[in-house]
Amino acid sequence: MKRNFFLIGNWKMNKTCAETAYFFNQLSKQLESHAFKYVGVAPPFTSLNVAGSLVNNSCVWLGAQNMGLAEKGAHTGEISPLMLKEHGVKFVILGHSERRSIYHETDTMVEAKVEIALESGMIPIVCVGETLEQRKAGQTLEVVSGQINRALDGIENPSRVVLAYEPLWAIGTGKVASVEDVERVHSGIRAFLDQKCGNGVGEMLSILYGGSVNEKNIANLAKIEGVDGFLVGGASLKIEDFVSLIRLTEEHLS
């Protein structure tokens, strides 16, 4: 089964509205002739309005880095799915390790957000991954499978979810998981999905890799069986770097 291949930029807490406008204007010009369908960028919430006005007629998908647990109400500081949809957001990153470790977001909260995102017509990109200590203890698949199990608990149609394997020890460190490690984990995730959700589900879901992806390693990572794209952090902040990643991905897909 042919799965969708994604290249998603996660800007985290970077770029002003003016910087966002410049980036999206340049990106639209650079991608006028490209055929790669699933390029996405998740800017900060404050830049969604600017970005949304610039992606209307482009092939770039607009995403959010997080989402609140309710559509509206007394939730100070939260952003609802309705607000995201109003700006043209098509996907939302959920359960990123920084949300889990810094803001104590739990798998139960991630599952609730996945459900709300699906109900709102957005694609949830659910992040999972292990710490260096868990990796050294040989617990990678146990940890990742547990996160997926809890995040998808009660989700009727998990095939609409995108997963992103991001080993915590590789995020922003310059360290990249080996080809063998990525292939093993992605294969293990698919086997677990078949066990949990029924045969064939593992082959239906797109599973991305994230963790210090850049121009030097993306070509080799893209060749790995079972890798359906990338969730990119720092390398998505400069327009030249991000366009280069898109071109390299296009070469792989062709």
C-alpha positions as CSV (number, residue, x, y, z in Angstrom):
1,M,0.0,0.0,0.0
2,K,1.4,3.4,-1.0
3,R,1.4,5.8,1.9
4,N,1.6,9.6,1.9
5,F,5.1,11.0,2.3
6,F,5.4,14.2,4.4
7,L,8.0,16.8,5.1
8,I,7.0,18.9,8.1
9,G,8.8,21.9,9.5
10,N,8.3,22.5,13.2
11,W,9.5,26.1,14.0
12,K,8.9,25.8,17.8
13,M,9.2,29.2,19.5
14,N,10.9,31.0,16.6
15,K,10.1,33.8,14.0
16,T,8.1,36.9,14.3
17,C,5.1,37.7,12.1
18,A,7.3,39.7,9.7
19,E,9.9,36.8,9.5
20,T,7.0,34.4,8.9
21,A,5.7,36.5,6.0
22,Y,9.1,36.6,4.4
23,F,9.6,32.9,4.7
24,F,6.2,31.9,3.3
25,N,6.5,34.4,0.4
26,Q,9.9,32.9,-0.5
27,L,8.7,29.3,-0.1
28,S,5.7,29.9,-2.4
29,K,8.0,31.3,-5.1
30,Q,10.5,28.4,-4.7
31,L,7.8,25.7,-4.9
32,E,5.8,27.0,-7.9
33,S,7.0,24.1,-10.1
34,H,7.4,21.3,-7.6
35,A,5.2,18.2,-7.5
36,F,5.7,17.1,-3.9
37,K,2.2,17.3,-2.3
38,Y,2.8,17.1,1.4
39,V,5.0,19.9,2.5
40,G,3.9,21.5,5.8
41,V,5.1,24.2,8.2
42,A,4.0,24.7,11.8
43,P,4.8,28.3,12.9
44,P,4.0,29.7,16.3
45,F,0.4,30.5,17.1
46,T,1.0,34.2,16.7
47,S,2.0,33.8,13.1
48,L,-0.9,31.6,11.9
49,N,-2.9,34.5,10.7
50,V,0.0,35.8,8.5
51,A,0.9,32.3,7.3
52,G,-2.7,31.4,6.6
53,S,-3.1,34.4,4.3
54,L,-0.1,33.3,2.3
55,V,-0.8,29.6,1.8
56,N,-4.3,29.9,0.3
57,N,-3.1,29.4,-3.2
58,S,0.1,27.4,-2.6
59,C,0.9,23.8,-2.1
60,V,2.1,24.3,1.4
61,W,0.1,22.9,4.3
62,L,-0.2,25.0,7.4
63,G,0.1,23.3,10.8
64,A,0.0,24.0,14.5
65,Q,2.5,22.9,17.2
66,N,-0.1,22.1,19.8
67,M,-3.8,22.4,20.6
68,G,-6.1,22.8,23.5
69,L,-8.4,20.1,25.0
70,A,-11.7,21.9,24.3
71,E,-13.4,23.9,21.5
72,K,-14.1,26.8,23.8
73,G,-14.6,27.9,27.4
74,A,-12.6,28.8,30.5
75,H,-9.2,27.5,29.4
76,T,-6.8,30.5,29.9
77,G,-3.9,30.6,27.4
78,E,-5.2,27.7,25.3
79,I,-6.0,27.6,21.5
80,S,-9.0,25.7,20.3
81,P,-9.3,23.6,17.2
82,L,-12.0,26.0,15.9
83,M,-9.4,28.8,16.1
84,L,-6.9,26.7,14.3
85,K,-9.3,25.8,11.5
86,E,-10.2,29.5,11.1
87,H,-6.6,30.1,10.0
88,G,-6.6,27.2,7.5
89,V,-4.6,24.7,9.7
90,K,-4.6,21.2,8.2
91,F,-2.4,19.3,10.7
92,V,-1.5,19.6,14.4
93,I,1.6,18.3,16.1
94,L,0.7,16.5,19.3
95,G,2.7,14.9,22.2
96,H,6.0,16.4,21.2
97,S,8.7,15.5,23.8
98,E,9.0,19.1,24.8
99,R,5.3,19.3,25.6
100,R,5.6,16.0,27.6
101,S,8.8,16.9,29.5
102,I,8.5,20.6,30.1
103,Y,4.7,21.0,30.4
104,H,4.0,17.5,31.8
105,E,1.6,16.5,29.0
106,T,0.4,13.0,29.5
107,D,-0.5,10.2,27.0
108,T,-4.1,10.6,28.2
109,M,-4.1,14.3,27.2
110,V,-2.5,13.4,23.9
111,E,-5.3,10.9,23.2
112,A,-8.0,13.5,24.0
113,K,-6.3,15.9,21.6
114,V,-6.0,13.3,18.9
115,E,-9.8,12.7,19.1
116,I,-10.6,16.4,19.0
117,A,-8.2,17.0,16.0
118,L,-9.9,14.2,14.1
119,E,-13.4,15.4,14.9
120,S,-12.3,18.9,13.7
121,G,-11.0,17.5,10.4
122,M,-7.3,18.1,11.1
123,I,-4.5,15.5,10.8
124,P,-2.9,14.7,14.1
125,I,0.8,14.1,14.0
126,V,1.5,12.2,17.2
127,C,5.1,12.2,18.4
128,V,6.6,9.3,20.3
129,G,10.2,8.5,21.4
130,E,12.5,7.2,24.1
131,T,15.1,8.8,26.3
132,L,18.8,7.9,26.1
133,E,18.5,6.0,29.3
134,Q,15.6,3.9,28.0
135,R,17.5,3.3,24.8
136,K,20.5,2.0,26.6
137,A,18.2,-0.3,28.7
138,G,16.8,-1.8,25.5
139,Q,13.3,-0.4,26.2
140,T,12.8,1.6,23.0
141,L,10.0,-0.5,21.5
142,E,8.4,-1.0,24.9
143,V,8.3,2.8,25.5
144,V,7.2,3.8,22.0
145,S,4.5,1.1,21.8
146,G,3.2,2.1,25.2
147,Q,2.9,5.8,24.1
148,I,1.1,4.8,20.9
149,N,-1.2,2.4,22.8
150,R,-2.3,5.1,25.1
151,A,-2.5,7.9,22.5
152,L,-4.7,5.8,20.2
153,D,-6.9,4.3,22.9
154,G,-10.5,4.8,21.9
155,I,-9.7,6.2,18.5
156,E,-12.1,4.5,16.1
157,N,-10.1,5.1,12.9
158,P,-6.4,5.2,13.7
159,S,-5.5,5.1,9.9
160,R,-6.2,8.9,9.8
161,V,-3.4,9.5,12.3
162,V,0.3,10.2,11.4
163,L,3.0,9.1,13.8
164,A,6.4,10.6,14.2
165,Y,9.2,8.7,15.8
166,E,11.5,11.2,17.5
167,P,14.1,9.7,19.8
168,L,14.5,12.3,22.6
169,W,18.3,11.9,22.6
170,A,18.4,13.0,18.9
171,I,16.3,16.1,19.1
172,G,18.4,19.2,18.7
173,T,21.6,17.4,19.7
174,G,23.0,16.8,16.2
175,K,22.9,13.0,17.0
176,V,20.9,10.9,14.5
177,A,19.6,7.4,15.0
178,S,21.3,4.9,12.8
179,V,19.6,3.5,9.7
180,E,19.3,0.1,11.4
181,D,17.7,1.6,14.5
182,V,15.2,3.7,12.6
183,E,14.2,0.7,10.4
184,R,13.9,-1.5,13.5
185,V,11.7,0.9,15.4
186,H,9.5,1.8,12.4
187,S,9.0,-2.0,11.7
188,G,8.3,-2.6,15.4
189,I,5.7,0.2,15.4
190,R,3.9,-1.3,12.4
191,A,3.9,-4.7,14.0
192,F,2.4,-3.3,17.2
193,L,-0.3,-1.4,15.2
194,D,-1.3,-4.6,13.5
195,Q,-1.5,-6.3,16.9
196,K,-3.5,-3.4,18.5
197,C,-5.8,-2.3,15.7
198,G,-5.9,-5.3,13.3
199,N,-3.9,-6.7,10.5
200,G,-3.0,-4.1,7.8
201,V,-3.3,-1.0,10.0
202,G,0.4,-0.9,10.4
203,E,0.9,-0.6,6.7
204,M,-1.8,2.1,6.4
205,L,-0.3,4.7,8.7
206,S,2.4,7.1,7.6
207,I,5.3,7.1,10.1
208,L,7.8,10.0,10.1
209,Y,11.2,10.3,11.5
210,G,12.5,13.3,13.5
211,G,15.7,14.1,15.3
212,S,18.4,16.3,13.8
213,V,17.3,15.8,10.2
214,N,19.4,17.9,7.8
215,E,20.8,18.2,4.3
216,K,23.6,15.8,5.0
217,N,21.5,12.8,6.3
218,I,18.0,13.2,4.8
219,A,18.8,11.2,1.6
220,N,20.0,8.2,3.5
221,L,17.1,8.4,6.0
222,A,14.6,8.6,3.1
223,K,15.8,5.3,1.7
224,I,14.9,3.5,4.9
225,E,12.0,1.0,4.5
226,G,9.0,2.2,6.4
227,V,10.0,5.9,6.7
228,D,7.2,8.1,5.2
229,G,8.8,11.5,5.7
230,F,10.3,13.8,8.3
231,L,9.5,16.1,11.1
232,V,12.2,18.7,10.9
233,G,13.2,21.3,13.6
234,G,16.2,23.6,13.2
235,A,16.7,22.8,9.5
236,S,13.3,24.2,8.7
237,L,14.0,27.7,10.0
238,K,16.1,28.9,7.1
239,I,14.4,29.1,3.7
240,E,17.4,27.8,1.8
241,D,17.8,24.8,4.1
242,F,14.2,23.9,4.0
243,V,13.9,24.2,0.2
244,S,17.0,22.0,-0.1
245,L,15.4,19.3,2.1
246,I,12.3,19.5,-0.2
247,R,14.4,19.1,-3.3
248,L,16.3,16.1,-1.8
249,T,13.0,14.5,-0.8
250,E,11.6,15.0,-4.3
251,E,14.6,13.3,-5.8
252,H,14.0,10.3,-3.5
253,L,10.4,10.1,-4.4
254,S,11.1,10.3,-8.2
